[in-house]
Amino acid sequence: MEDKGYIRILLAKPWLIPFILWLYGRSEFTARDLALGLGVRTPIARRALWWLTKMGIVEKRGGDDRVYFKVTSYGKDFSNWLTLNTIRSKQGILLRYNGGYIVVRIRRTKITCYNVSREIVDRVYSVLAGSPGQEFTVTDISMSTGLRPNTVVKALRVLLILGRATKKDKGYTAR
């Protein structure tokens, strides 16, 4: 299934990924339903709904006392496409695209997201795969690849979500 410009939207606003995924199979809901469903604060859900409405993914319904949101046909297509193209795990939500990966982590008070290029993930994996069974710390991998430690952590999270690495007591190993 082609992306119809979805990747462009998600690269601009990657923090909306969990909200769009939550829309899958739903028709009408409130901001409170969305907040409870994702485990975030209601103001975060309201801000996401503002963007989703602006993008034409949902439309506002209802009167003064209670506002409902309805998923548009564009929103249903977008949600279906995103559901098919993401991987979800305890470490976060992962979306693959041509240049790399988008990782999104949900917390009650914030949503963290970042992009990791495919080349960086491959460099980190080559260190792990080069010595099967050996455990590597973030510092070990950082010194081997020349990457900054926080970049290594992001790449390791991608590998964990993909199931290509495991975390052990003293470090990380390739699967």
C-alpha positions as CSV (number, residue, x, y, z in Angstrom):
1,M,0.0,0.0,0.0
2,E,1.5,3.4,-1.0
3,D,1.9,6.1,1.6
4,K,-0.1,8.9,-0.1
5,G,2.1,11.6,1.6
6,Y,1.6,10.1,5.0
7,I,5.4,9.9,5.6
8,R,5.7,13.6,4.9
9,I,3.1,14.4,7.6
10,L,4.6,12.0,10.1
11,L,8.1,13.4,9.6
12,A,6.8,16.8,10.4
13,K,4.7,15.8,13.4
14,P,5.9,12.3,14.6
15,W,4.4,12.8,18.0
16,L,1.0,12.3,16.4
17,I,1.7,8.6,15.5
18,P,0.2,7.1,18.6
19,F,-2.9,9.2,18.3
20,I,-3.4,8.2,14.6
21,L,-2.9,4.5,15.6
22,W,-5.5,4.9,18.4
23,L,-8.0,5.9,15.8
24,Y,-7.9,2.5,14.1
25,G,-11.4,1.0,14.1
26,R,-13.0,3.9,15.9
27,S,-15.6,6.2,14.6
28,E,-16.7,8.8,17.3
29,F,-15.0,9.7,20.6
30,T,-14.2,12.5,22.9
31,A,-10.8,14.1,23.9
32,R,-11.1,12.3,27.3
33,D,-11.6,8.9,25.5
34,L,-8.4,9.5,23.6
35,A,-6.5,10.6,26.6
36,L,-7.6,7.6,28.7
37,G,-7.0,5.2,25.7
38,L,-3.3,6.3,25.4
39,G,-2.6,7.1,29.0
40,V,-1.7,10.7,28.4
41,R,-3.0,13.9,30.0
42,T,-6.1,15.4,28.5
43,P,-4.4,18.7,27.4
44,I,-2.0,16.6,25.3
45,A,-4.9,14.7,23.7
46,R,-6.7,18.1,23.0
47,R,-3.6,19.5,21.3
48,A,-3.3,16.3,19.2
49,L,-6.9,16.6,18.2
50,W,-6.4,20.2,17.2
51,W,-3.7,19.1,14.8
52,L,-5.6,16.0,13.6
53,T,-8.6,18.3,12.8
54,K,-6.4,20.8,11.0
55,M,-5.0,17.9,8.9
56,G,-8.4,16.6,8.0
57,I,-7.9,13.3,9.9
58,V,-10.8,13.9,12.3
59,E,-13.7,16.4,12.3
60,K,-15.3,18.1,15.2
61,R,-19.0,17.2,16.1
62,G,-21.3,18.1,18.8
63,G,-22.7,21.1,20.7
64,D,-21.6,23.4,23.5
65,D,-21.8,21.0,26.3
66,R,-19.9,18.0,24.8
67,V,-17.7,17.9,21.8
68,Y,-17.2,14.7,19.9
69,F,-14.7,13.9,17.1
70,K,-15.4,11.7,14.1
71,V,-12.7,10.0,12.1
72,T,-12.9,11.1,8.4
73,S,-12.4,8.6,5.5
74,Y,-8.9,10.1,5.0
75,G,-8.3,9.5,8.7
76,K,-9.4,5.9,8.4
77,D,-7.1,5.3,5.4
78,F,-4.2,6.9,7.2
79,S,-4.9,4.9,10.4
80,N,-5.1,1.7,8.4
81,W,-1.9,2.4,6.6
82,L,0.0,3.3,9.8
83,T,-1.3,0.2,11.6
84,L,0.2,-1.9,8.8
85,N,3.5,-0.1,8.8
86,T,4.4,0.2,12.5
87,I,5.9,-2.1,15.1
88,R,4.8,-1.7,18.7
89,S,6.6,-3.0,21.8
90,K,7.4,-2.0,25.4
91,Q,10.3,0.2,24.1
92,G,8.0,2.2,21.9
93,I,6.4,2.5,18.5
94,L,8.6,2.1,15.4
95,L,7.8,3.3,11.9
96,R,10.2,2.4,9.1
97,Y,10.6,4.7,6.1
98,N,13.1,5.0,3.3
99,G,15.8,6.9,5.2
100,G,15.5,5.2,8.5
101,Y,13.2,4.9,11.5
102,I,10.9,7.0,13.6
103,V,10.6,6.0,17.3
104,V,7.9,7.3,19.5
105,R,7.7,6.7,23.3
106,I,4.5,7.6,25.3
107,R,4.6,8.9,28.8
108,R,1.7,10.4,30.8
109,T,3.1,13.9,30.6
110,K,4.9,13.9,27.3
111,I,5.5,12.0,24.0
112,T,9.1,11.6,23.0
113,C,10.0,11.0,19.4
114,Y,13.2,10.9,17.3
115,N,14.5,9.8,13.9
116,V,17.4,7.3,13.5
117,S,19.0,6.8,10.2
118,R,19.3,3.3,8.8
119,E,23.1,3.7,8.5
120,I,23.5,4.4,12.2
121,V,21.4,1.4,13.2
122,D,23.4,-0.8,10.8
123,R,26.7,0.5,12.3
124,V,25.6,-0.4,15.8
125,Y,24.3,-3.8,14.8
126,S,27.5,-4.6,13.0
127,V,29.4,-4.1,16.3
128,L,26.9,-6.4,18.1
129,A,26.9,-9.0,15.4
130,G,30.7,-9.0,15.0
131,S,31.1,-10.8,18.3
132,P,28.1,-13.1,18.9
133,G,27.3,-13.8,22.5
134,Q,29.5,-11.0,23.8
135,E,27.8,-8.2,25.8
136,F,28.5,-4.6,24.9
137,T,27.8,-1.5,26.9
138,V,26.7,1.7,25.4
139,T,30.3,3.1,26.0
140,D,31.8,0.1,24.2
141,I,29.6,0.6,21.2
142,S,30.2,4.3,21.2
143,M,34.0,3.9,21.2
144,S,33.8,1.2,18.5
145,T,31.6,3.3,16.1
146,G,32.6,6.8,17.0
147,L,29.0,7.7,17.6
148,R,27.8,9.7,20.6
149,P,26.4,7.6,23.5
150,N,22.8,9.1,23.2
151,T,22.8,8.2,19.5
152,V,23.9,4.6,20.3
153,V,21.0,4.4,22.9
154,K,18.5,5.4,20.2
155,A,19.9,2.9,17.7
156,L,19.8,0.2,20.3
157,R,16.2,1.0,21.1
158,V,15.4,0.5,17.4
159,L,17.3,-2.8,17.4
160,L,15.4,-3.9,20.5
161,I,12.0,-3.1,18.9
162,L,13.0,-4.9,15.7
163,G,14.0,-7.9,17.8
164,R,17.6,-7.9,16.4
165,A,19.2,-7.2,19.9
166,T,18.6,-8.2,23.5
167,K,19.4,-6.4,26.7
168,K,21.3,-8.5,29.3
169,D,22.6,-7.7,32.7
170,K,25.9,-6.1,31.6
171,G,25.0,-4.9,28.1
172,Y,23.5,-5.7,24.8
173,T,24.0,-8.6,22.4
174,A,22.8,-9.4,18.9
175,R,20.1,-11.9,18.4
